[in-house]
Amino acid sequence: MTTEKQRLIQSLIEMQKKFIAREHESGISVRDYFNPESDHPLVGYVGEYEDLASQLVDMAHQEKGSRR
């Protein structure tokens, strides 16, 4: 496994852990998830997570010689 791939996976896991902790602590509404207020801890979460996951998928396709 490449270092970059490991970094992406670790970043995704850490994001999930923080998300789950936040959800257990105070709950997360659909609005907070998709359209949080500017001072909310989830600002940018969805976009960043999707970007990292997409990069990981692209790497997997490149390794296997396939494409989306």
Phi and psi in radians as a Rosetta constraint file:
Dihedral C 1 N 2 CA 2 C 2 CIRCULARHARMONIC -1.280 0.35
Dihedral N 2 CA 2 C 2 N 3 CIRCULARHARMONIC 2.736 0.35
Dihedral C 2 N 3 CA 3 C 3 CIRCULARHARMONIC -1.069 0.35
Dihedral N 3 CA 3 C 3 N 4 CIRCULARHARMONIC -0.742 0.35
Dihedral C 3 N 4 CA 4 C 4 CIRCULARHARMONIC -1.093 0.35
Dihedral N 4 CA 4 C 4 N 5 CIRCULARHARMONIC -0.729 0.35
Dihedral C 4 N 5 CA 5 C 5 CIRCULARHARMONIC -1.111 0.35
Dihedral N 5 CA 5 C 5 N 6 CIRCULARHARMONIC -0.746 0.35
Dihedral C 5 N 6 CA 6 C 6 CIRCULARHARMONIC -1.084 0.35
Dihedral N 6 CA 6 C 6 N 7 CIRCULARHARMONIC -0.712 0.35
Dihedral C 6 N 7 CA 7 C 7 CIRCULARHARMONIC -1.099 0.35
Dihedral N 7 CA 7 C 7 N 8 CIRCULARHARMONIC -0.770 0.35
Dihedral C 7 N 8 CA 8 C 8 CIRCULARHARMONIC -1.082 0.35
Dihedral N 8 CA 8 C 8 N 9 CIRCULARHARMONIC -0.808 0.35
Dihedral C 8 N 9 CA 9 C 9 CIRCULARHARMONIC -1.082 0.35
Dihedral N 9 CA 9 C 9 N 10 CIRCULARHARMONIC -0.782 0.35
Dihedral C 9 N 10 CA 10 C 10 CIRCULARHARMONIC -1.093 0.35
Dihedral N 10 CA 10 C 10 N 11 CIRCULARHARMONIC -0.705 0.35
Dihedral C 10 N 11 CA 11 C 11 CIRCULARHARMONIC -1.090 0.35
Dihedral N 11 CA 11 C 11 N 12 CIRCULARHARMONIC -0.762 0.35
Dihedral C 11 N 12 CA 12 C 12 CIRCULARHARMONIC -1.108 0.35
Dihedral N 12 CA 12 C 12 N 13 CIRCULARHARMONIC -0.725 0.35
Dihedral C 12 N 13 CA 13 C 13 CIRCULARHARMONIC -1.122 0.35
Dihedral N 13 CA 13 C 13 N 14 CIRCULARHARMONIC -0.780 0.35
Dihedral C 13 N 14 CA 14 C 14 CIRCULARHARMONIC -1.091 0.35
Dihedral N 14 CA 14 C 14 N 15 CIRCULARHARMONIC -0.721 0.35
Dihedral C 14 N 15 CA 15 C 15 CIRCULARHARMONIC -1.082 0.35
Dihedral N 15 CA 15 C 15 N 16 CIRCULARHARMONIC -0.729 0.35
Dihedral C 15 N 16 CA 16 C 16 CIRCULARHARMONIC -1.116 0.35
Dihedral N 16 CA 16 C 16 N 17 CIRCULARHARMONIC -0.750 0.35
Dihedral C 16 N 17 CA 17 C 17 CIRCULARHARMONIC -1.059 0.35
Dihedral N 17 CA 17 C 17 N 18 CIRCULARHARMONIC -0.789 0.35
Dihedral C 17 N 18 CA 18 C 18 CIRCULARHARMONIC -1.131 0.35
Dihedral N 18 CA 18 C 18 N 19 CIRCULARHARMONIC -0.704 0.35
Dihedral C 18 N 19 CA 19 C 19 CIRCULARHARMONIC -1.086 0.35
Dihedral N 19 CA 19 C 19 N 20 CIRCULARHARMONIC -0.837 0.35
Dihedral C 19 N 20 CA 20 C 20 CIRCULARHARMONIC -1.097 0.35
Dihedral N 20 CA 20 C 20 N 21 CIRCULARHARMONIC -0.731 0.35
Dihedral C 20 N 21 CA 21 C 21 CIRCULARHARMONIC -1.071 0.35
Dihedral N 21 CA 21 C 21 N 22 CIRCULARHARMONIC -0.771 0.35
Dihedral C 21 N 22 CA 22 C 22 CIRCULARHARMONIC -1.095 0.35
Dihedral N 22 CA 22 C 22 N 23 CIRCULARHARMONIC -0.756 0.35
Dihedral C 22 N 23 CA 23 C 23 CIRCULARHARMONIC -1.080 0.35
Dihedral N 23 CA 23 C 23 N 24 CIRCULARHARMONIC -0.759 0.35
Dihedral C 23 N 24 CA 24 C 24 CIRCULARHARMONIC -1.201 0.35
Dihedral N 24 CA 24 C 24 N 25 CIRCULARHARMONIC -0.596 0.35
Dihedral C 24 N 25 CA 25 C 25 CIRCULARHARMONIC -1.227 0.35
Dihedral N 25 CA 25 C 25 N 26 CIRCULARHARMONIC -0.859 0.35
Dihedral C 25 N 26 CA 26 C 26 CIRCULARHARMONIC -2.439 0.35
Dihedral N 26 CA 26 C 26 N 27 CIRCULARHARMONIC 0.095 0.35
Dihedral C 26 N 27 CA 27 C 27 CIRCULARHARMONIC 1.321 0.35
Dihedral N 27 CA 27 C 27 N 28 CIRCULARHARMONIC 2.808 0.35
Dihedral C 27 N 28 CA 28 C 28 CIRCULARHARMONIC -2.393 0.35
Dihedral N 28 CA 28 C 28 N 29 CIRCULARHARMONIC 2.155 0.35
Dihedral C 28 N 29 CA 29 C 29 CIRCULARHARMONIC -1.480 0.35
Dihedral N 29 CA 29 C 29 N 30 CIRCULARHARMONIC 2.830 0.35
Dihedral C 29 N 30 CA 30 C 30 CIRCULARHARMONIC -1.031 0.35
Dihedral N 30 CA 30 C 30 N 31 CIRCULARHARMONIC -0.705 0.35
Dihedral C 30 N 31 CA 31 C 31 CIRCULARHARMONIC -1.088 0.35
Dihedral N 31 CA 31 C 31 N 32 CIRCULARHARMONIC -0.767 0.35
Dihedral C 31 N 32 CA 32 C 32 CIRCULARHARMONIC -1.096 0.35
Dihedral N 32 CA 32 C 32 N 33 CIRCULARHARMONIC -0.602 0.35
Dihedral C 32 N 33 CA 33 C 33 CIRCULARHARMONIC -1.262 0.35
Dihedral N 33 CA 33 C 33 N 34 CIRCULARHARMONIC -0.858 0.35
Dihedral C 33 N 34 CA 34 C 34 CIRCULARHARMONIC -1.604 0.35
Dihedral N 34 CA 34 C 34 N 35 CIRCULARHARMONIC -0.473 0.35
Dihedral C 34 N 35 CA 35 C 35 CIRCULARHARMONIC -2.557 0.35
Dihedral N 35 CA 35 C 35 N 36 CIRCULARHARMONIC 1.133 0.35
Dihedral C 35 N 36 CA 36 C 36 CIRCULARHARMONIC -1.240 0.35
Dihedral N 36 CA 36 C 36 N 37 CIRCULARHARMONIC 2.693 0.35
Dihedral C 36 N 37 CA 37 C 37 CIRCULARHARMONIC -1.095 0.35
Dihedral N 37 CA 37 C 37 N 38 CIRCULARHARMONIC 2.778 0.35
Dihedral C 37 N 38 CA 38 C 38 CIRCULARHARMONIC -1.066 0.35
Dihedral N 38 CA 38 C 38 N 39 CIRCULARHARMONIC -0.410 0.35
Dihedral C 38 N 39 CA 39 C 39 CIRCULARHARMONIC -1.758 0.35
Dihedral N 39 CA 39 C 39 N 40 CIRCULARHARMONIC 0.114 0.35
Dihedral C 39 N 40 CA 40 C 40 CIRCULARHARMONIC -1.367 0.35
Dihedral N 40 CA 40 C 40 N 41 CIRCULARHARMONIC 2.493 0.35
Dihedral C 40 N 41 CA 41 C 41 CIRCULARHARMONIC -1.059 0.35
Dihedral N 41 CA 41 C 41 N 42 CIRCULARHARMONIC -0.340 0.35
Dihedral C 41 N 42 CA 42 C 42 CIRCULARHARMONIC -1.588 0.35
Dihedral N 42 CA 42 C 42 N 43 CIRCULARHARMONIC 0.118 0.35
Dihedral C 42 N 43 CA 43 C 43 CIRCULARHARMONIC -1.019 0.35
Dihedral N 43 CA 43 C 43 N 44 CIRCULARHARMONIC 2.152 0.35
Dihedral C 43 N 44 CA 44 C 44 CIRCULARHARMONIC 1.435 0.35
Dihedral N 44 CA 44 C 44 N 45 CIRCULARHARMONIC -0.073 0.35
Dihedral C 44 N 45 CA 45 C 45 CIRCULARHARMONIC -1.048 0.35
Dihedral N 45 CA 45 C 45 N 46 CIRCULARHARMONIC -0.907 0.35
Dihedral C 45 N 46 CA 46 C 46 CIRCULARHARMONIC -1.048 0.35
Dihedral N 46 CA 46 C 46 N 47 CIRCULARHARMONIC -0.844 0.35
Dihedral C 46 N 47 CA 47 C 47 CIRCULARHARMONIC -1.102 0.35
Dihedral N 47 CA 47 C 47 N 48 CIRCULARHARMONIC -0.752 0.35
Dihedral C 47 N 48 CA 48 C 48 CIRCULARHARMONIC -1.144 0.35
Dihedral N 48 CA 48 C 48 N 49 CIRCULARHARMONIC -0.758 0.35
Dihedral C 48 N 49 CA 49 C 49 CIRCULARHARMONIC -1.114 0.35
Dihedral N 49 CA 49 C 49 N 50 CIRCULARHARMONIC -0.786 0.35
Dihedral C 49 N 50 CA 50 C 50 CIRCULARHARMONIC -1.088 0.35
Dihedral N 50 CA 50 C 50 N 51 CIRCULARHARMONIC -0.690 0.35
Dihedral C 50 N 51 CA 51 C 51 CIRCULARHARMONIC -1.117 0.35
Dihedral N 51 CA 51 C 51 N 52 CIRCULARHARMONIC -0.818 0.35
Dihedral C 51 N 52 CA 52 C 52 CIRCULARHARMONIC -1.120 0.35
Dihedral N 52 CA 52 C 52 N 53 CIRCULARHARMONIC -0.759 0.35
Dihedral C 52 N 53 CA 53 C 53 CIRCULARHARMONIC -1.112 0.35
Dihedral N 53 CA 53 C 53 N 54 CIRCULARHARMONIC -0.687 0.35
Dihedral C 53 N 54 CA 54 C 54 CIRCULARHARMONIC -1.128 0.35
Dihedral N 54 CA 54 C 54 N 55 CIRCULARHARMONIC -0.720 0.35
Dihedral C 54 N 55 CA 55 C 55 CIRCULARHARMONIC -1.062 0.35
Dihedral N 55 CA 55 C 55 N 56 CIRCULARHARMONIC -0.718 0.35
Dihedral C 55 N 56 CA 56 C 56 CIRCULARHARMONIC -1.132 0.35
Dihedral N 56 CA 56 C 56 N 57 CIRCULARHARMONIC -0.742 0.35
Dihedral C 56 N 57 CA 57 C 57 CIRCULARHARMONIC -1.095 0.35
Dihedral N 57 CA 57 C 57 N 58 CIRCULARHARMONIC -0.765 0.35
Dihedral C 57 N 58 CA 58 C 58 CIRCULARHARMONIC -1.049 0.35
Dihedral N 58 CA 58 C 58 N 59 CIRCULARHARMONIC -0.715 0.35
Dihedral C 58 N 59 CA 59 C 59 CIRCULARHARMONIC -1.103 0.35
Dihedral N 59 CA 59 C 59 N 60 CIRCULARHARMONIC -0.719 0.35
Dihedral C 59 N 60 CA 60 C 60 CIRCULARHARMONIC -1.128 0.35
Dihedral N 60 CA 60 C 60 N 61 CIRCULARHARMONIC -0.721 0.35
Dihedral C 60 N 61 CA 61 C 61 CIRCULARHARMONIC -1.140 0.35
Dihedral N 61 CA 61 C 61 N 62 CIRCULARHARMONIC -0.697 0.35
Dihedral C 61 N 62 CA 62 C 62 CIRCULARHARMONIC -1.113 0.35
Dihedral N 62 CA 62 C 62 N 63 CIRCULARHARMONIC -0.742 0.35
Dihedral C 62 N 63 CA 63 C 63 CIRCULARHARMONIC -1.061 0.35
Dihedral N 63 CA 63 C 63 N 64 CIRCULARHARMONIC -0.640 0.35
Dihedral C 63 N 64 CA 64 C 64 CIRCULARHARMONIC -1.620 0.35
Dihedral N 64 CA 64 C 64 N 65 CIRCULARHARMONIC -0.087 0.35
Dihedral C 64 N 65 CA 65 C 65 CIRCULARHARMONIC 1.286 0.35
Dihedral N 65 CA 65 C 65 N 66 CIRCULARHARMONIC 0.425 0.35
Dihedral C 65 N 66 CA 66 C 66 CIRCULARHARMONIC -1.947 0.35
Dihedral N 66 CA 66 C 66 N 67 CIRCULARHARMONIC -3.125 0.35
Dihedral C 66 N 67 CA 67 C 67 CIRCULARHARMONIC -2.535 0.35
Dihedral N 67 CA 67 C 67 N 68 CIRCULARHARMONIC 2.845 0.35
